[in-house]
Amino acid sequence: MKTIIAGNWKMNLTVAQSIALAANVVTQANAALQSGALNADDVEIVLAPTALALYPVAETVRGSLVSVSGQNSYFEEKGAFTGEVSNGLLGAAGAQYCLVGHSERRQLFGETDEWVAKKTKALLDGGLTPIVCIGETLEERERNQTMDVVSRQLRAVLSVLNEDEAASMVLAYEPIWAIGTGRTASPEQAQEVHANLREVITRHSGSFVADRLRIQYGGSVKPANAADLLSQPDINGALVGGASLDAESFLAIITAS
């Protein structure tokens, strides 16, 4: 199973800054390939710039090991939906992936489990790979509700997908209490949730899906903790926030895989 490392730039960087960072990531990835520190058969690299920077970043990384992702999408293909971006527009701009259901979208913009499921299905129908984010708050973890919460979020998505669709998406477990806080789930904590998620997938969609669906960990992933997290058997990659805004840090996480 190929590891997938994605950098979510969130609402950061101008277009010019995004192009410069993307070019730096490509340069360093190429150098790592040549030195043997990176094997193209083992890892996928994905960058998620702002919508304004998506097309120029896609052009910058064209022909390299790096792919591009949207940060958000709408499930309708076109129409009177001011401010939204469809999967068709994302694909035409060069995206191969799109984040769905990030905790900031759920918490700040009120996206529901059902909304996330509809977006996921629309992306797959449009030929893009969704990176579906799930995760619990600190309060929910302290109440021992982690698996109840993430299982509910996961089942909502699985319920609208067939086996092939479910196996082709990427799942990202991001405990909300660890996003941008400097706090990180220990490798053992993250592995426990990932293993339980794979059991949920097996029960809901079967072993075909569970054996193929990649599950990333996200939440203050840094060069210092990446190797320990990525060495866990059910962690198949990382969704990186702040550390992806620095090419050297991001590449250190990639090579740690």
C-alpha positions as a Python dict, from the first residue, in 0.01 Angstrom:
ca = {
    (1, 'M'): (0, 0, 0),
    (2, 'K'): (156, 329, -114),
    (3, 'T'): (199, 591, 158),
    (4, 'I'): (27, 925, 88),
    (5, 'I'): (160, 1248, 239),
    (6, 'A'): (-58, 1554, 178),
    (7, 'G'): (10, 1915, 271),
    (8, 'N'): (-293, 2129, 352),
    (9, 'W'): (-194, 2492, 310),
    (10, 'K'): (-533, 2616, 435),
    (11, 'M'): (-589, 2991, 387),
    (12, 'N'): (-220, 3075, 360),
    (13, 'L'): (17, 3205, 91),
    (14, 'T'): (-40, 3432, -205),
    (15, 'V'): (-38, 3286, -555),
    (16, 'A'): (326, 3386, -601),
    (17, 'Q'): (423, 3236, -264),
    (18, 'S'): (233, 2917, -347),
    (19, 'I'): (416, 2877, -678),
    (20, 'A'): (751, 2930, -508),
    (21, 'L'): (678, 2674, -235),
    (22, 'A'): (549, 2418, -484),
    (23, 'A'): (861, 2460, -697),
    (24, 'N'): (1078, 2414, -389),
    (25, 'V'): (892, 2096, -292),
    (26, 'V'): (943, 1956, -643),
    (27, 'T'): (1314, 2045, -639),
    (28, 'Q'): (1368, 1880, -303),
    (29, 'A'): (1161, 1576, -395),
    (30, 'N'): (1368, 1530, -711),
    (31, 'A'): (1688, 1559, -510),
    (32, 'A'): (1559, 1298, -262),
    (33, 'L'): (1475, 1067, -551),
    (34, 'Q'): (1824, 1102, -696),
    (35, 'S'): (1992, 1043, -360),
    (36, 'G'): (1781, 738, -287),
    (37, 'A'): (1615, 897, 17),
    (38, 'L'): (1280, 872, -162),
    (39, 'N'): (1130, 595, -375),
    (40, 'A'): (856, 699, -614),
    (41, 'D'): (699, 354, -590),
    (42, 'D'): (647, 391, -215),
    (43, 'V'): (495, 735, -165),
    (44, 'E'): (253, 988, -313),
    (45, 'I'): (299, 1359, -245),
    (46, 'V'): (-5, 1589, -256),
    (47, 'L'): (-28, 1967, -212),
    (48, 'A'): (-356, 2143, -128),
    (49, 'P'): (-318, 2516, -202),
    (50, 'T'): (-594, 2776, -190),
    (51, 'A'): (-845, 2769, -475),
    (52, 'L'): (-686, 3080, -628),
    (53, 'A'): (-345, 2913, -642),
    (54, 'L'): (-458, 2566, -747),
    (55, 'Y'): (-412, 2605, -1124),
    (56, 'P'): (-67, 2771, -1116),
    (57, 'V'): (52, 2520, -855),
    (58, 'A'): (-73, 2234, -1073),
    (59, 'E'): (120, 2379, -1365),
    (60, 'T'): (430, 2417, -1149),
    (61, 'V'): (431, 2052, -1039),
    (62, 'R'): (325, 1906, -1374),
    (63, 'G'): (538, 1604, -1469),
    (64, 'S'): (677, 1561, -1117),
    (65, 'L'): (606, 1325, -832),
    (66, 'V'): (374, 1584, -677),
    (67, 'S'): (-5, 1595, -724),
    (68, 'V'): (-252, 1870, -637),
    (69, 'S'): (-567, 1873, -425),
    (70, 'G'): (-854, 2110, -369),
    (71, 'Q'): (-937, 2205, -11),
    (72, 'N'): (-1314, 2199, -55),
    (73, 'S'): (-1578, 2131, -318),
    (74, 'Y'): (-1952, 2147, -378),
    (75, 'F'): (-2152, 1847, -493),
    (76, 'E'): (-2339, 2024, -775),
    (77, 'E'): (-2155, 2043, -1106),
    (78, 'K'): (-2253, 2401, -1193),
    (79, 'G'): (-2519, 2661, -1126),
    (80, 'A'): (-2610, 2955, -905),
    (81, 'F'): (-2386, 2866, -609),
    (82, 'T'): (-2188, 3181, -547),
    (83, 'G'): (-1846, 3119, -396),
    (84, 'E'): (-1849, 2743, -441),
    (85, 'V'): (-1617, 2526, -655),
    (86, 'S'): (-1732, 2207, -827),
    (87, 'N'): (-1532, 1890, -879),
    (88, 'G'): (-1535, 1960, -1253),
    (89, 'L'): (-1375, 2300, -1201),
    (90, 'L'): (-1116, 2147, -968),
    (91, 'G'): (-1031, 1876, -1218),
    (92, 'A'): (-1004, 2124, -1504),
    (93, 'A'): (-763, 2329, -1293),
    (94, 'G'): (-538, 2027, -1246),
    (95, 'A'): (-651, 1873, -917),
    (96, 'Q'): (-647, 1496, -871),
    (97, 'Y'): (-762, 1505, -507),
    (98, 'C'): (-988, 1712, -283),
    (99, 'L'): (-1017, 1737, 94),
    (100, 'V'): (-1366, 1666, 229),
    (101, 'G'): (-1510, 1719, 575),
    (102, 'H'): (-1208, 1880, 737),
    (103, 'S'): (-1289, 1965, 1099),
    (104, 'E'): (-1266, 2336, 1018),
    (105, 'R'): (-1538, 2288, 757),
    (106, 'R'): (-1750, 2089, 1001),
    (107, 'Q'): (-1700, 2320, 1299),
    (108, 'L'): (-1679, 2666, 1140),
    (109, 'F'): (-1911, 2619, 842),
    (110, 'G'): (-2161, 2367, 974),
    (111, 'E'): (-2097, 2080, 734),
    (112, 'T'): (-2286, 1770, 846),
    (113, 'D'): (-2200, 1403, 802),
    (114, 'E'): (-2462, 1384, 528),
    (115, 'W'): (-2316, 1687, 352),
    (116, 'V'): (-1969, 1533, 362),
    (117, 'A'): (-2104, 1206, 221),
    (118, 'K'): (-2270, 1386, -72),
    (119, 'K'): (-1948, 1573, -149),
    (120, 'T'): (-1746, 1252, -134),
    (121, 'K'): (-1977, 1073, -375),
    (122, 'A'): (-1977, 1369, -616),
    (123, 'L'): (-1597, 1382, -621),
    (124, 'L'): (-1570, 1012, -700),
    (125, 'D'): (-1834, 1045, -971),
    (126, 'G'): (-1627, 1330, -1117),
    (127, 'G'): (-1303, 1132, -1122),
    (128, 'L'): (-1129, 1297, -827),
    (129, 'T'): (-1001, 1117, -517),
    (130, 'P'): (-1155, 1248, -195),
    (131, 'I'): (-946, 1275, 121),
    (132, 'V'): (-1221, 1236, 379),
    (133, 'C'): (-1141, 1386, 719),
    (134, 'I'): (-1286, 1259, 1046),
    (135, 'G'): (-1198, 1327, 1409),
    (136, 'E'): (-1316, 1396, 1761),
    (137, 'T'): (-1293, 1697, 1991),
    (138, 'L'): (-1097, 1694, 2316),
    (139, 'E'): (-1423, 1683, 2511),
    (140, 'E'): (-1539, 1378, 2314),
    (141, 'R'): (-1208, 1201, 2372),
    (142, 'E'): (-1218, 1272, 2744),
    (143, 'R'): (-1569, 1123, 2753),
    (144, 'N'): (-1437, 809, 2579),
    (145, 'Q'): (-1653, 887, 2273),
    (146, 'T'): (-1374, 883, 2013),
    (147, 'M'): (-1482, 567, 1832),
    (148, 'D'): (-1851, 656, 1851),
    (149, 'V'): (-1781, 989, 1681),
    (150, 'V'): (-1539, 878, 1412),
    (151, 'S'): (-1737, 562, 1336),
    (152, 'R'): (-2050, 769, 1282),
    (153, 'Q'): (-1862, 1008, 1052),
    (154, 'L'): (-1709, 718, 859),
    (155, 'R'): (-2029, 515, 819),
    (156, 'A'): (-2211, 817, 678),
    (157, 'V'): (-1963, 821, 389),
    (158, 'L'): (-1940, 444, 339),
    (159, 'S'): (-2318, 419, 322),
    (160, 'V'): (-2333, 608, -11),
    (161, 'L'): (-2039, 430, -181),
    (162, 'N'): (-1995, 93, -348),
    (163, 'E'): (-1692, -122, -269),
    (164, 'D'): (-1471, 10, -549),
    (165, 'E'): (-1553, 371, -462),
    (166, 'A'): (-1488, 321, -92),
    (167, 'A'): (-1157, 145, -155),
    (168, 'S'): (-1034, 426, -379),
    (169, 'M'): (-1091, 717, -140),
    (170, 'V'): (-840, 825, 127),
    (171, 'L'): (-945, 854, 491),
    (172, 'A'): (-775, 1103, 722),
    (173, 'Y'): (-809, 1065, 1098),
    (174, 'E'): (-748, 1408, 1249),
    (175, 'P'): (-822, 1441, 1620),
    (176, 'I'): (-948, 1798, 1645),
    (177, 'W'): (-763, 1854, 1972),
    (178, 'A'): (-433, 1795, 1792),
    (179, 'I'): (-484, 2020, 1489),
    (180, 'G'): (-264, 2330, 1508),
    (181, 'T'): (-229, 2297, 1885),
    (182, 'G'): (115, 2143, 1905),
    (183, 'R'): (-44, 1843, 2077),
    (184, 'T'): (-18, 1515, 1889),
    (185, 'A'): (-177, 1179, 1951),
    (186, 'S'): (93, 935, 2052),
    (187, 'P'): (178, 674, 1789),
    (188, 'E'): (-1, 418, 2007),
    (189, 'Q'): (-313, 635, 2040),
    (190, 'A'): (-323, 701, 1667),
    (191, 'Q'): (-265, 335, 1580),
    (192, 'E'): (-545, 227, 1813),
    (193, 'V'): (-796, 451, 1638),
    (194, 'H'): (-670, 357, 1290),
    (195, 'A'): (-697, -15, 1368),
    (196, 'N'): (-1049, 33, 1504),
    (197, 'L'): (-1145, 231, 1194),
    (198, 'R'): (-1024, -53, 973),
    (199, 'E'): (-1243, -290, 1175),
    (200, 'V'): (-1541, -58, 1119),
    (201, 'I'): (-1466, -60, 746),
    (202, 'T'): (-1444, -440, 745),
    (203, 'R'): (-1779, -477, 919),
    (204, 'H'): (-1951, -219, 700),
    (205, 'S'): (-1794, -271, 358),
    (206, 'G'): (-1591, -592, 379),
    (207, 'S'): (-1225, -687, 375),
    (208, 'F'): (-1181, -586, 9),
    (209, 'V'): (-1229, -222, 111),
    (210, 'A'): (-1053, -245, 448),
    (211, 'D'): (-738, -396, 294),
    (212, 'R'): (-711, -125, 28),
    (213, 'L'): (-836, 198, 186),
    (214, 'R'): (-550, 418, 302),
    (215, 'I'): (-587, 595, 637),
    (216, 'Q'): (-375, 904, 702),
    (217, 'Y'): (-306, 1055, 1041),
    (218, 'G'): (-327, 1432, 1078),
    (219, 'G'): (-272, 1659, 1375),
    (220, 'S'): (52, 1850, 1438),
    (221, 'V'): (260, 1607, 1231),
    (222, 'K'): (622, 1727, 1228),
    (223, 'P'): (962, 1590, 1121),
    (224, 'A'): (1028, 1497, 1485),
    (225, 'N'): (726, 1267, 1518),
    (226, 'A'): (660, 1159, 1160),
    (227, 'A'): (872, 842, 1158),
    (228, 'D'): (714, 704, 1476),
    (229, 'L'): (362, 777, 1353),
    (230, 'L'): (420, 642, 1003),
    (231, 'S'): (579, 321, 1133),
    (232, 'Q'): (246, 210, 1279),
    (233, 'P'): (87, -75, 1079),
    (234, 'D'): (-249, 93, 1014),
    (235, 'I'): (-119, 445, 944),
    (236, 'N'): (-75, 481, 569),
    (237, 'G'): (23, 845, 546),
    (238, 'A'): (-9, 1191, 694),
    (239, 'L'): (-221, 1500, 637),
    (240, 'V'): (15, 1781, 729),
    (241, 'G'): (-83, 2136, 818),
    (242, 'G'): (169, 2395, 936),
    (243, 'A'): (478, 2186, 861),
    (244, 'S'): (377, 2166, 494),
    (245, 'L'): (430, 2543, 459),
    (246, 'D'): (805, 2484, 481),
    (247, 'A'): (954, 2271, 203),
    (248, 'E'): (1237, 2132, 416),
    (249, 'S'): (1005, 2025, 697),
    (250, 'F'): (755, 1878, 455),
    (251, 'L'): (1021, 1676, 274),
    (252, 'A'): (1158, 1552, 606),
    (253, 'I'): (813, 1413, 682),
    (254, 'I'): (790, 1255, 338),
    (255, 'T'): (1128, 1086, 363),
    (256, 'A'): (1043, 966, 714),
    (257, 'S'): (777, 749, 552),
}
